[in-house]
Amino acid sequence: MDKKCGCWSVLKRSVGNGSCKPSADSTRSSATSFTRTSLVYDAATETRYLNASNRDMCAPNEPQNSSDPDLDPDQELGNSDKKPRQLLQFSFHELKSATGNFRPDSILGEGGFGFVFKGWIEENGTAPAKPGSGITVAVKSLKPDGLQGHREWVAEVDFLGQLHHPNLVKLIGYCIEDDQRLLVYEFMTRGSLENHLFRRTIPLTWSNRIKIATGAAKGLAFLHEGTKPIIYRDFKTSNILLDTEYNVKLSDFGLAKAGPQGDKTHVSTRVVGTYGYAAPEYVMTGHLTTKSDVYSFGVVLLEILTGRRSMDKKRPSGEQNLVMWARPYLADKRKVYQLVDPRLELNYSVKGVQKVSQIAYNCLSRDSKARPSMDEVVKALSPLQQLNDFAILSYHARMSQQGRRKKKQPEVTRLMYTNSGLALLALAANAVHKLWKWPKSDHNSTGKATASVAPQIWQPTSGILMTSDISGTSTEDSIACFALSNNNSYVTSASGGKISLFNMMTFKTMTTFMPPPPAATFLAFHPQDNNIIAIGMNDSSIQIYNVQIDEVVKTKLKGHHKRVTSLAFSSNHNVLASSGADSQLCLWSTNKWEKQISRKLQIPGRHVAAPFANTHVQFHQDQSQLLVVHETQIAIFEAPKLECLKQWGPQQANGAITHAAYSCDSEIIYVAFEDGSIDILTASTLRLSCRLSLTSYLPSNSNSKVYPLVVAAHPSKPNQFALGLTDGGVCVIEPLESEGKWGSSPGVENDAGPSSSTAENTTDQAER
């Protein structure tokens, strides 16, 4: 260190001579701190540690002076590329001007050290520049009463003044003037990883997550290499900064410490860092090694994989500590995909998830010696950036094999009767709506819906189609949804793009609103106000929109972890029920738009739910009982406490449930399956009344891969329902006239009466 030159030499001598002493306020203590001599490293203690909240920690009443083992300005770094850098010395006035007098609107962030301001300086100098000119910098100012004191300010200058690496933030200079302590860094355009993982609506892509993890690993590996390693000691998402291209630079070296040298296995030091990230053995014993950083990296890697914070008190008790919650999944290759951030949907590498989970599991080993080195971690992560085996691709291939893709006609994904029951409205996967009406004839003088006469496609005289906005989206991957106003006047619809409002008489688009992202995944009109629409989104939130004033009434009702799959209003209880692809149910007050209660749907032990299984909800006619439809079961819940009253699971031979709906009087539940069969249940008991096979409502020569995706019950005929099919057709089904209603012999396969079948280009009646 005696050979150092320039501004750093001046700063070193001024610190050593004691001209800049830490204030008494910089001494840190905490009622939650651990005293090393009282700690025993056992399973019980580790559990207490893992259940602690995510907060800064340090040992109480530690001395803070230049002889403290945590701060040795004269320590030398043995690596060849860890050499002193010429730092600039700024005056306080220069930095005050560069940041616009430390204006509040220039604040980039705040931490234990103090505030970080955005500023501008001239190139090759310390003079301030006009905003938008010169060089953009980040200026970190030490609070006089900050949690971090002078000692850590000096440590940061000491380390970053000597360290040079693409994955470490560049320290440009410093200011030490009276009681002012400031540091000047290069400006990182995209801010911290913490912001992108936990505070941004648009999630990080899988490729960017791998790039960030690899870059952060390289930064740590650089610190650990050589005969005189450096231990970072505060590796967490808020200290990982990103540039425009998502390149990583580690920041905040106030807690960094020279690692063990020679034959020493560790260094003993005060316990500092952040709960949730610090290695258990370090917290328990105060023994610090490079493997302590490896553990912290494992926590951050887990955050990158899951999109969850290391500690989150807002989650259920068993999920608040990320490491404890994730360990069982990491240890089982079949379960690791349940850890993936739901906002990624299926846009992640299958092998990449397996490998990242394995790396995280090894880094989080309770035995510090069993953890890999950061060099080994870098070697394991680097190849993952080239993987392109995305889950969405295999999912599409699987669906194609099952006949859900590459059909002649787009499948019917949404279906409902108009409120009068005189017409059927369908939304196909290609974003086109189709409206069927029953013509008046000798066989149907009233023009009412019937299975004995095939309905006909209806269009206005203009001949225009009612097509949802799909600009910038792929209909193959979009989720279609629509809702019909209570007076049948207009329909609101979305197919991955903006939400469209159509006039039902003219098919003309009245307006469009709420462009993605996020995209709408379910729509529901308020039962007492046609102007209010509840909108479920693919980012797991719910928004309440007023069509009349064209603005959002309530933004971001948050209760789900995956996309919203269904919404239903209850006017009796003034609640909105919601379900998501996370198999979770929520009830929201429609008075204050606040969450009242949530429940996780219990999946039967013999079933394995898909990662993004659709869950559908519908209120009973009494507006209290809630029908819940999941691919593995039918369940009845009681509002407003969301207590499960009864459940029913299908036979394995039927395949997954695709959809189900109450009859108009709520006495029957129509359940559709992937094998094309229909189970008709008595709603009060969930007992099977009768079963319809595929051949009972489709011709025997029909494609065996055709099956219903959606069920719609007639609004006034309890025994009539319609099916939207994967081949783009719609079937209307009701029992034989001789029976009048569906059979009463449980388990017996009954015959449907005349069934009208529709397709894109035909209205021929299919008699059964």
N, C-alpha and C positions, 0 to 999 in steps of 0.2 A: 504493500500500500504506500510505502514511502516514495515509490517511483511514480506515483500518479501525478498527473499534471493538470493545469488549467483550473477551471472553477471548482472541480471536485476537491482538489488539494486545499483550496481556501476554505471550503465548507468543512472538510475533515478537521482542519486545525481549529476552526472556530468552535466546533462541537467539543473537541478534545480539551480546549482551554476553558471550557465551562462558561462561555459567554452566552450560550443559549441553553437555559435550564428548563426542564419540563415543569409546568405549573403543578400545584398540588391537585388541581382538578383532573389532571391526566392520569392520576393513580386510579386504577379500576378495581372495583370490588363488586361482588354479587352474592346475594343471599342464596343463590342456586348453585354457587361454585362448589367444586369437589376438592376436598383436601386429600392430597395423595396418600398420606400416611394412614388414612382411615378406610382406604379402598381395598376390597378383596375382589379378585377377578374370578367370578363364578357365574353360573347361568342366571341366578336370581338377580345379581347386580346388573348383568348385561341387559336383562329384560327391563329393569328399571330405567337404565340408560336409554334403551330404544324407545321407551314410552315417554321420554322427556319431550318438552316442546322444542320447536326449532328456534333457538335463540343463541346469541353470542354467549360464550362461556370463558371464564378464566379463574385461576386460583386466587383466593382472597388475600389482600394485604401483601402482595408481592412487592419487593423493593423495586424501584424504577430509577436506576442510575446507570452510568456508563459502564460499570463493572458487572452488571447483570449478565448471566450467561446467555440470555436470549439476544443480547445486542453487543456485538463486538465489532466496532467499525474497522478494526485493524485486521480482521480475519481475511486471509487470502484465499482466492478461488483457484484451485489447481488446474482447471481445464484450459486448454489453449485458447478457446474462443470466449472465455469469460474474462474479458479484459476491460479496463476502465474506458469510459466514453467521455468525450469532451462535452460537458453539460453547460448550458447557458444559465447565467444568473440574472434573473429579472428583478426589477424594482417593483414594489407594491403598486406604485402609481401606474406603471406600464400594464400590469395585469388588470388593474381596475379599469383602465381605458379599454383594454382588449376585450373585456367582457361587458362593456356598456354599463360600468359602475355596478357590476354584479347584479344585473337586473333579474327579477324573479322569472321572467319569461325566457331567460337563457339557461335556466337550471336543467341539467341533463339527468341528475339523479342525486340521491342522498344516502349516506351510509354512516357507520359509526365514526368515520374520520371527519365527515362534514359534507358540505355541498360540492357538487361538480358542476361547473359552468362551461358553457360553450363560448369560445372566444376566437379572435383572429389576430395573427401577428404577421409582420413582414417576413419575407423569406430571408434566410441567412442573417437574422438579427433578433433583437428582443423588442423592437418598437411595435406598438399596436398598429393594427391595420383596420380599414373600414370593413364592416360586415360584408361577407361575400367575396372579399379580396384577400390576397396573401395566402397564408396557411391557416386552415381551421385547426384549432387545438381544444383540448379539454383541460380545464384548470380546476384542480382539486384544492379546496381550502380547508385547513384544519380549524375546527371549532375550538374556541378557547376552553370550553367545557365538554369537548367531545369524548366519546368512549375510547377512542384511540388517541394516544398522546404523542408527545414529542419523540419518544423512543422509537415508535413505529414509523413515524415520519422519516427519521434518520435511517432506519432499517430499509425503508423503501428506496431512498436515494442510494444507499450503500449497494443494494443488490442490483437495481435496475440501472445504476450508473456503470455497472461492470458487465451486465449480461446482454448478449447480442444473439437473437434468434428470431426467425420469421414468426414464431408462435408466441412471442412475448411482446407485450405492448412497449412501445418506444418512449422512454422518458426524455423529453427535450430539455427541460431545465427545472429550476426551482426558484423560490423566493424565501429568504430568511431575513426578516426586517422587523426589529422590535419583537412584538409577540405574534407577528404574522408568519405563518408557515404555509406555503403553497407549492404545489407541484404542477408542472405543465407536461401534458402527454400529447401524443398524436391522437387525432380525433377518429373514433370508430363509428362509421356511418350508421350501422344497424343496431347499435347499442348492445345490450347484454342478452345472453341466451335465456336468462330468466324471463325477460319481457316476451320473447318469442314463444316460449313454451307455455307460459301461464297467463299472459295478459293480452295476447293478440287474438283476434277472431280467426284469422287465416292461419291454419296450422303449418308448421314447417314440413316440407316434403321429406320423404324417407331418405332420398339421396343427400339432401342438405343435413339431415340428422347424422348420417354416417360421416359426412365430410367434417362436421363440427366435432364429433367424437374423436375422429382420427387426428385432427389438428390439435385438440386439447391434449390428447395422449402424447403427441410429439413434443409439445411444450413441457409436459412433466418429465418425459424421458430425457430431454436435454438437461433439465435441472438435476436429475438423479445420476447422470453419467459421470465418469471420471473417479479419481481417487478421493476427491473432496466434494461429495454430493451436497445439494441444497434441498431441504425439505420445505415445500410450499406452505403446508400447514393450514391453508384456508381455501382449499379447492371446492368451489361451489358454482352454481349457474350464474349468480350475479357477478362473479369475477371473470367470467368468460365473455370476452367482447368479440363482436363480429364486424367485418368490413362489408363493403357493398356486395362482394362475391361470396359471402359467408365464410371467409377465411377467419381462423381463430387467433386471438391474441389473449394470453393470460394477463390479468392486471392485479393490482393491490398486493404488494409484497411486504406489507407491514408486519406480517406474522412469520415471514420466511426465516429459516434458521439453517445454519451450517450443520450437515449431518455427521454421523459417526465416522471417524477416521481410524486407520490402522486396524488393530484387532478389536476395537470397540464394536459392540453389536447394536448400541443405541445411545442416544443422548437423553439425559434426564432434564426435564424442563417444566415450567409452569404449564397448566392445561389451558389452552386457548383455542379458539376456533368457533364452530357453529354446530350445535346439536343436530343430529340427523345426518351430518356429513363426517364428523370426526370418528376415527376408528375406536372401537370399544376398549381395546387394550391400552390405548393412549389415554383415554379418559379415566380408566381404572387405575393406571400405574404411573402415568406421566412419562413413560418410556416412549421415545419418538424415533421412528425409523422411516426409511423411504416407503416401506409397506403401509405406513399410516396414510400416505398420499394415495396409494393404490386403492385402499378401501374407499376413500372419498371419491376417487374416480369411479368406482363401481356404483356408488350411490347416484352420481350424476348420470352415468350411463343408463341407469334404471329410470331416471327422470326423463331422459331423452326417449327411451323406449315406450314409456307408459303415458307421458304427458301429465304425470302427477308430481306434486311436490314431495320432498323427502319427509316432511311433516305437515299434516293438514288436519287441523282440529275440526274442520267442517264436515269431514267424512265420518261414516259409522265407526264405532269404537275399534273394530277389528281391522280397519283400513287406514287408520290415521298415520301409523308409521309405515312408510313405503317398504322398507327392507323386510320388516316382519311379515307384512301382507304378501310380499312377492316371493319370498323364499320357497314356499311349497310349489308355486308355479314354475320357478326357475329350475327346480329339481326334477320336473316331469316334462319331457319333450312333447307330450301330447297336450299339455296345458299352457305352454309358453305363449301361444297366440292369444290367450285371454288377457295377457298383459299389454298388448299393443294399444297405443293411443287410439281410442275409438274414432277420433277425428280423421284418422288416416283412411277410414273405411277399409278397403282391401288393397290400398295402394302402398304395399310394402313387399320387400323381398322375403320369400318364404325361408330360404336358407339364411338370409341375413338376420332374420329374427332369431332363428335357432342359434346362430353363432354369437350374436350380441348377448343373448340370454346366457349362453355358456360363459362368455367373458365376464359378464356382470356377476354371475354366480361364483366364479373363481376369485374375482377381486374382492368379493364380500365374505370370503372364507373367514370363519372365526379364528382359525389358526393363521396368524400373520405370515408365518414362514411358508405356508402353502399358497399364498397369493403370488401371482406372476409378477415379473418386473414390468416396468412401463415399456421397455424395449420389446418384450414379448407381446404386450398388448398392442403396440403399434403394428407389429408384424401380423397379428391376427386380424386387426381391423382394416388394414390397407386394401386387401383384395376384395372386401365387401362392396367397395364403390363401383366395381365392374359387374356386379350381379344384376340380372334383369328378370329373374324368375318371380315376377310380381304376382301376388295372390289373386288379384283381380283377373289376370289372364287365365289362370287355372280354373278360377270360378266360372268364367265365361265358357271355357271349354267343357266343364262339367255340365253346365246348364244346356249347352248345345247337344251333348250326348243324351240328355234327358228330354230333348225335344222342346226346350224353352227358347231356343235361338234358331235363326235362319229358317223361319217359316214363311210360307207364301203370303199369309196375311198377318199383320201385327196383332199380337195378343190383346185381349180386352183386360185392362188392368184395374179399371174402376167402372162400377155399374150401379145405377139406382133408378127406381121408379120416380116419375114426377109426383108431386104431392097429391094430385088428383087421381093418380093411378091409371091414367089414360095413355101414358107413354113411358118408354124406357130410354134413359140417357146413358151412353157408354163413352168411355175415354180409352182410346187404344194407345199402344206403346209408341206409335209414331206421332203422338200429340194431336191427332184428329178426333173430334167428337162425332158420335153418330146418334141420331135421335130416331127411334122407331115408334110409330103410332099404328093403332088398329083401325083399318078402314071399316066403314059401315057396309054391311052386305046382308044377304038373306040369312047367312049363318051367324051374323053378329050385327043385329040391327041397332044396338046401342053404341057400338064402337068402343066397348070396354075391353080391358085386357083379358085375354083368354088364351088357354093353351090349345084350343081347338082351331084357332085361326092364326096364321102366321102374320106378325106385324110387318109393316113396310117402312123402309127408310124414308124419312121426311126431310125436305130441305126447303128453304124459302125460295120464292120465284127468282131471286137473283142468282141462285145456284151456288152461292159462296159456301165454303166450308168453315166450320168453327174450329180453328186450329190454334193451339197454345203457342206462346212464344218459345222458340228453341234456339234463338241466336246465341252462338258461342258455346253451345252444349251438344252433347251426343245423346240422342234418344235411346241408344242402347244402354247407357249407364244412368240415365235420369230416372227419377221417381215421379210418376204422374199422380196428380191428385186433383179433385174438384169438389165443389159444394154448390148446392142449389138453394136459392133464396126461398123463404117460406111461402112466398106468393107466386113462385114459378116464373118470376119476371126476368131474372138474370142468373147466370151461373158464373162462378169464379173458378179459375182453373190454372194449373201450372204443370209444366213438364220439364223442369230443369232450368228454365229461363225465368223471365219476369212473370209475375202473376197477372193474368188477363181477366177482365170483367166483360162478359158477353151478354148481349140482349138475346133472350131466348126466342123472340119472334122473328128477328131479322138476322140473327147469327153475327151481327156486326160487333166489332170490338169497341166497347165503350171507353175503356182506359186500360193502361198497364201500369204496374207499380212494383216496388221492391225488387230491383235487379239483384241477381246473385253476385258474389257469395254473401251469405249462405243462401242456398236454394230452399224453396218451400217443399215440404214432404207430406203435409196433410193440411186440409182446410175445413173449417166448420163455422157456419153462421150462428150467431147468437139467437136463441129461440124467440126472444122478445124484441129484437132489434135487427132488422135486415141490413143495417149499415155497419154492424160490428162483426168482424171476422177474426177468429182465432187461427193463427198460422203456425203450424209446427215446422221446424227448420232442420236441415241436415247437420247443423252444428250443435244439435241437442237442445236448443232454446225454443221458446214459444213467444210469438209477438202478437199483440192485440191491435188490430187495424180498423180505423173508421173510414169506410169508403166515401161517405158523404163529404167529409172535410179533408179527405185524402192525406191522412197522416197517422202515424203510429200513436196509439193511445198509451200503450204500455210496452216497453222494450225489454227483451231478454228475461223472460221468466225462466229461471235456471233450476232444474231439478233432475234432469236426465244426463247420462254420460255418453249416450249414442243418439243417433237421429230419432226424432219424434215420428212415430208410426201411426198414431191415431189420437183423435180428440172427440170428446162427447160432453155436451152441456146437460146439467140437471137444473131445471127452473125451480123445483121444489126446495132444493138445498142451496141454490145459488152457488153452484160449484162447476168448475170445468175439470173433467177427468182427462188425463193424458197417459199414453203408454209409449214406450220407446223400444228401439232395437236392443237396449240393455235389459229387456224383460222387467222393467221397473214401471210401477204405476204411481201416479201423483194426482192429488186433488188440490185445486186452486180455488180460492175465494174469488167470485166474480164481482164482489163489492170493492175489494181493495187490491185485487189481482196479486194475492200473496199465497204462497204454498201453505196448505194446511197439514198435509200428511203425505207420506210416500211409503210404498211397500215393494219389496222385491218378490217377483213371482217365483215360487218354488218349483223347480223342474223335477219331475218324477225321476227316481233313481235309475230306472231302466232306459231312460232317454238321454240323449246328448243333444243339446240345442246348438244350432248353428251360431257362429259369432255375431251375425246380424239378423236374427230371427224377427220377423214382423210380429208385433203384438197388437191386437185390435180390441177396442172397448166400445160398448154400446149400453146405454141405460135401458132398463126395463120400463114398461109402460108406467109403473108406479114411481119412476124417477128416483128410486132408492137403491134397488139392486143393480149391480153393474156386471154385465156379461164381459168376460175377458177371454179372448181367443188367442191361443199360442199354438205354434206348430206341434207341440207335444200334448196339449190339453185344452179342455174347456173348463172355466172356473166361474163361480158366481161370488162376487164380493158385495158387502153391504156398505153403502155410504151413510154417513160421512167418515166412519172410522176405518174404512177399507179392511174390514175383517172378512176373511175367506169363509164362506158358508159351505161350499161344496165344490168338488173337482171331479172331472171325468176324463179319462185317458182312453184313446182309441187302441184297437188291436194293432200290433206291429205290422200285420199284413196290409193294412190300409195305406201305409206310408204316412207322410206328414200331413197335418191339417193345413189347408191352404187358406181357408176363410170360413166364417160362420156368421149367422145373423139371427136375431129374434124374429118371429112372425109378428105381424102388426099388433096382435093381442098379447104378445109376450108369453104365450102358452107353449110355443114350439121353438126349438132351436134347429136351424138347418146347418149342417156341418159338411163341408166339401173336403175331399182328400186328393192327394197326388195320383192315386190309382184310378181316379175318375168316379169313385163311389160317393154316395151321399148318405150320411146318417141323419135320421130325423129323431130328435130327442124330445122328451117331455121336459119342459123347462123347470118345473117345480121340483123334479126328482133327479134330473139328468139321466133318466133311464132311456134306453134305446127303444123307440117305438117301431121303427122299421128302417130298412136299408134299401137304397136304390143302387143297382149296379150301373156301370157305364153304358152297357148295351140296352138298358131300359129307357134311356132317353136319347141315345145316338144310334144311327144305323150300324148294323153289325160290320159293315165294310169300312167304317170310319177308322182313321188313324188311331192306333192303340195308344199313342203318345199324347193324344189330346186329353185335357182334363180341365176342370174349372179352377180359375184363379180367384174369382170373387162371387159372392152370393148376395142377392138383393131380394128382400121380402116385399110383397105387395102391400101398400099402405092401408088397404081396407079388406082384403081377402086373406084370412089367416092361412089358408092351405095352398096359396099360390106363391111361388118364388121363381126367380130367374138366375141363370148362371152365365157368367162371362168366361169364355173359353180361351185356351192358349192358341187356337187356330183362328182367332178373330171373330168367331161366331157367338151368338147368344141363344140360350135355350130358355123357354118359359115352361114351367112344369107345374102340374096340379094333379090330384088323385082322380081315379076313375069316377065317373058320375054315379055309378052304382054304389060306390063306397062313401062318397061325399067328403070324406076326410082321410087323413093318413092312417094306415093300419095300426091296430092296437096290440099286435102280437110281437113282443120284444124279440129281436134277433132274427125275425123272419123277413126274408127279402120280398118286398112288395113290388107290384108293377105300377108304374106311373100311367096316368091317363094320357090323353092326347098331349103331345108336347110340340110347341111351335119352335122351329129352329131357324135362325137367321144367319146370313153371312154377307160378305161385302157385295156380292153380285147376284144374290138369289133371295127370293122370298117364298120359296116353295115350302109347303107344309109337310112335315114329316110325321106321319101317323105311326103310333106304336100299338 
